[in-house]
Amino acid sequence: MRALIQRVTQASVTVDGAVIGEIGAGVLALVCAMRGDSDAEAEKLAAKLSKLRIFEDEAGKMNRSLLDTGGEALVVSQFTLAADTSRGNRPGFSEAAAPEDGNRLYEHFAAHLASLGPKVETGRFGADMKVALLNDGPVTIWLEISPQTA
């Protein structure tokens, strides 16, 4: 699984003009299940995100995690993280999980992250979503857990 993590002071996701997920300080996690991923990758990625030390401590160093700060997470599915741009100018997405698997793993990731402690809000898999965020830092980090490392 892949995720692009952004530390935010606030974030929201809107579908058809209605806000369906909204958080305060924490992380926006754009998440993509890849072909061959399983629950194990989703759980390992959620655990990694929950413990990732990207929040400042009293000394101003990035030394605190989402769990340490009581931060929130907005989890949004984004299959375009699977883009292959190695040939031509049109990205290919054949390495993304099939939609049924992608949705199940996305929901499993969000549920497992919530079970670890943070408040979790989500987008809607497959929907045309509008995501708004106020990036904090900015801090943006790429995470990837492959079946070989899970």
N, C-alpha and C positions, 0 to 999 in steps of 0.2 A: 504494500500500500504506500501511497505517496501523500504527503501533506505539505502545504505551504502555510506556515504559521506566522501570523502577524500580531505583535503585541499592540493592543488597542486601549484607548480610554473609553471608547464606546463603539458599538457596531449593531447593525440591524439588517434584516433581510425582508424584502417586500415581494409579494406575489399578487398580481392583479390589483394593485393599489392598496393592499392591506398588509400591514406589518405582521409577519408570522413568527418572527424570532428577534429578540433584542436583548443586548447585554450592556453592562457597564464595563468597568475595567477588567481586563483579562486578555483572552486571545480569540482571534478569528482564525479558524482552521478550515482551509479549503482542502477537501479530501477526495482522493481518487483511488478506487480499488482497481488493481491490475489483474490481468489474466493470470490464473494460478494462485491468487491469494485465497486465504482461508480465514476462519475465525482467529487463528493463532496470530496472524499478521495484524489483524484489526486490534486485538487485545494488546499486543506488544507496542504498537504505535500509540494507542491510548495511554498506556502506562508511561511511555517515554515522554509524551506531551505533558502529562500531569506533573512530571518530575523535572522537566526542562528548566534550568535556572536562567531565566531571561528577565527577571524582575529585580529591580535595585534593592539592595539592603540599606541599612542606615549609613554606610560609608559611600554609597553611590555606586557600588559594584553590582554587576548582574550576578546575584548569588542566591536569589529566592525563586521558588517555583510557583506555579499556579496553586498548588496545594498549600504552600507556605503563606501565600498572600490572601487566600480566600477568593481568588479571582474567578471569573465566569468564562464560559466558552461558548462561542457561536460556531456550530459545525455546519458547513455548507458543502454539498457534493459538487465536484467540479471535474468531470471526465476529461476536460481539456488538459489537465496535468499529465495525461498520458501521451501528449502530442509528440510525434516523431517528425522532426523537421530536417532529417538528414538528406532527403531527396526532394529537390524542387522547392517550390514556394507554398505548396498546399500541405498543411500538416495532416498526418495520418494518425488514426486513433485505434488501430487494430490491437494494440497491447492493453487497452482498457478492458476491464471485465465486462462480460455480457450484462445488459441492463438489469436482469433479474438478480444476478450475483452481485453486481455493483450496488444495487439498492439494499440488499440484505446485509452486505458488509458495511455499508455506510451507516445503516441503522444499528448494527452490532457495535461498531466503533463508538457511536454517540452514546449508546446505552452503557457500554463498558466504561467509558470516560466518566459518565454520571455516577456509576457505581463506585468510582474511586474518590468521589467527594465533591467536585465542583458542580455548580449549577450549569446545566447544559441546555442551550436552545438550539434549534435546528432550522435549516431551510427545508425545501420540499424537493425530493429527488426528481429529476427530469423536468422540473418547472422552469419557466422563464423567470429568473429571480433578479432582483435589483438589490445589490449589496452596498451598504453605506458603512464607512468606518472612519474613525479618527485614529490614524496610526500613531503609536506612541514611541518616539525615539528618532527615526523609525527603527524598529527591530523586525526583521523579516527573515525567517529561517526555513530551509528546505529539510524535510524529514522523509526518509524512505526506509521501509522495512520490506525486504524481499523474502520469499519462501526459503531461500538458502540461509538467511540470517535469523529467522524467527525461532 
